[in-house]
Amino acid sequence: MLLKNTRERFGAVAKTLHWSMAIAFVAAYVIVYYVIWFIDPETSIKPALFGMQPDDNLVIPLLNIHWVLGVAIGVLVVPRLLWKIWSPAPDPLPGLKIEHLMARVAHWSLYLLMIVLPVSGYMNTYDPTNFGVFVIPAFKDTSLFHWISVEFALSWKDIETPMEAIHRFFGHWVAWIVVVLHAAASLFHHIVRRDDTLIRMLPWNASRSKLAPNGNDATRQRETFAQVGKAGER
């Protein structure tokens, strides 16, 4: 498998970064809602579901995993964006201009989430994040927070409160919608359009027939979409 992207498909580096961040993102989401719904005595569903009783002693250890995953996402988004510049994505598959525009908006929205959620999440942490091998201090214990608090006369609460609000808003109302739409669009291309949109990002090498579903080659399909787009503009 090639490391860099080609005009037809994504390379190994892009695929590794994509799926590593996707798995970390979903896992972080599952863990935090598992804590909220089942483990935290203050927020758990009552009466307890599936016989799972809340346990306050598990809240911090489980949230620690959530924080570790969040930090990992925040770290991985940097090489992912740099790689996007160094090795551009494959050529867009046949489609209307509005579809390509919506795809670009969706992708950049995901990148924004991968920055906003880890940064806002870290900036409202009051406990250190233990990776087992090393520990990342809570933001309130860092020299950056000390500099901000002195330079702008802000207390920990002045920073923690808005950062928590941003984290909760994007986490509760934005992230899952963007992710679900992204996954739904991929499945639409795979099942309905039957093109390589999803396939060329899969970890293994795969491809549908080079022939379009109607028996024409990919070039003719591009021409067909272009004609449809021009007709819609008239």
N, C-alpha and C positions, 0 to 999 in steps of 0.2 A: 504494500500500500504506500502511495506517495505521501510525503509529509505535507507538502504545500497543496493548496487548492488548484484545480485545473478549471478550464472553462466549462467542463461538464459536471464535475462533482467536487465535494469537499475532501480535503486531505486528512491524514491521521491526526494532525495537531488540532485542527478545527473541531473534528469529531470528538476527540478526547476532552477538550475544554467544554464543548457543548453538553455532552452527556454527564460529565463530572458535576458541572454546575446544576444541571437539571435534576440529577439525583439528590444532590445536597439541598436544593431548594425544596423539593417535595418532602424530603425527610425532615427538614427543619419545620415545615408547615405541619406535618403529621404529629411531630413530637410536641410542639407548642399547644396544639389543640387537644392532644391526649392529656396534657397536664391540665389545661383549662377545664375540660369536660369530665375528666375521671379522677385526677390525682389531687388537685388543689382543693382543700376543704371549703374554701370561701367561694369558689366558682363552679364546683363540680355539679353535674346533673343530679337532682334529687327527685325520687329515691335513686340510689345507685343502680346503674345498668350492668347487666351481666354479672352481678355479684361482686363487682369491683369496688371496693371501699376506698375512699380518699386516704392519702397518706402524706402528711405534711413533710415527712422526712425525705420523700422522694422528689419534692418539687425542685429544689436547687440542683441536685445531681442531674435530673432530666433536662432542666433548663440550661445546664452547663453544656449539654450536648447540642442543644439548639444554638447556643452562642458560638460554640466551636464551628458548627456548620455555617453560621452566618459570617463569621470571620473568614472562613475558607472561601465563601462566595465572593466576599469583598476583595480578597487577595487575587482570586482567579480572574475576576473581571478585568484586571489591568492587562495581563498578557493576552486575554481574549481580544480586547480592543486594539492592542498593538498588533496582534496577528492579523486582525481584520484589515489594518492599513498595509501591513507588509505583504499579505497574501489575500487579495480581494476575493470575495465570494464568486461562485460560478455564475455564468450568464443566466439571467432570468429565463424561466421556461415560458412557452407561449401563454399569453394572457392579455387581458385588456389593461390599458394604462391605469385605470382606477384600481385594479387588483394589485398591480405592482406598487402603486402608491400606498395602498392599505398595508401591504406586506412590509414595506419600509417603515411605516409608522409603528406597526406592531413590534418589529425587531428593535427599533430604537426605544420603544416604551419598555421592552424587557431589559435592555441595557440600563436604562434609567432606574428601573426597580432594583437591579443588581448592585447599584451604587447607593441609592437612597436608603433602602432597607438595612443593609449592613452598617452604614455610617450612622443613621439615626438610632439603630439598635444599640450600637456600641456606645454612643454618646449619652445613653440613659442607663447604662449598666452601673450598678452599685456594688457588684461583687466581681472579683477577678475571674477570668476564664481559664480553667485548668485544662491544658492539653495532655496532661500526664507527663510529658517530657519537659515542658516549660509552661509558664503561666503568663498570660497577658493581663496586666493590671486593669482594674476598673478605670473608666475614663476620669472619674473624679480624683483618682490618685496619680494622674499623669502630669508632667510638666506643662503640657499643652493646656490642660484645664487651668492650671495655676496661672499661666500667662494670660489666658482669656479672662479669668476672674479678676486679675489685677488690672489689666489694660482697660477692660470695659466695665469694671465694677459690678460683675455678675456673680451671684451665688450659685451653688450647685443646683438649687431648685430652679433658678432662672433658666438654666440650660436643660436640665433633666425633663422638666414639664413639657416644653414645646417639642423636644426631641421624641418623647414618648408619644405625644399626640400625633406627630408626623408618622412615626413607626406604626402606630395602631391604624391610622387612616389608610395608609398605603397597604398595610398588611390585610386589613379587614375588607376594604372596599375597592381596591384597585388590583392588587397582585393576582388574586385568584381569577378575576374576570379576564385579565390580559392573558394569563396562562391557559385558561380554558379555551379562549378564542383562538389562541395560537395552536393548541392541540387539535381543536375542531377543524381549523383551516388545513392542517396537515393531513388529517383523515379525509377531509373533503377532496383534496387533491389526489389522495391515494385510492379512495374507493369510487368517487364519482368521476373525477377527471382522468383517473388512471394514468397519471404522469409520474415523473421521478422526483417530485418535490420532497417527499418523505424518504424515499429510497436512497437518494444520494447523500443523506445525512446519517443513515444507519451505520452502526459500527463495522458491519461486514460489507464487503463489496457485493453489490447487487444492482440489477437494472432490468427494467421492463424491456420489451422488444423495442428496437429503434423505430419501429413503425408506429405511427399514431393509431388510435383505436379505429379510425375509419379506413385504415389501410394505406393512407398517404404517409409520406415521410415527414420527419419533424420540421423540415423546412417549409413544406406546404402548409403544415398546421400553423406555423408562425404567420405565414402569409394570410391564412384564413382569419386569424385573430386580428391582424392588422386591418383587414378589410372590414371586419365587423366594427372595429373601433372607429374607422373613418366614417362608416355609415352612421354610427351613433352621434358623430360630431356634426353631421349635416342638419 
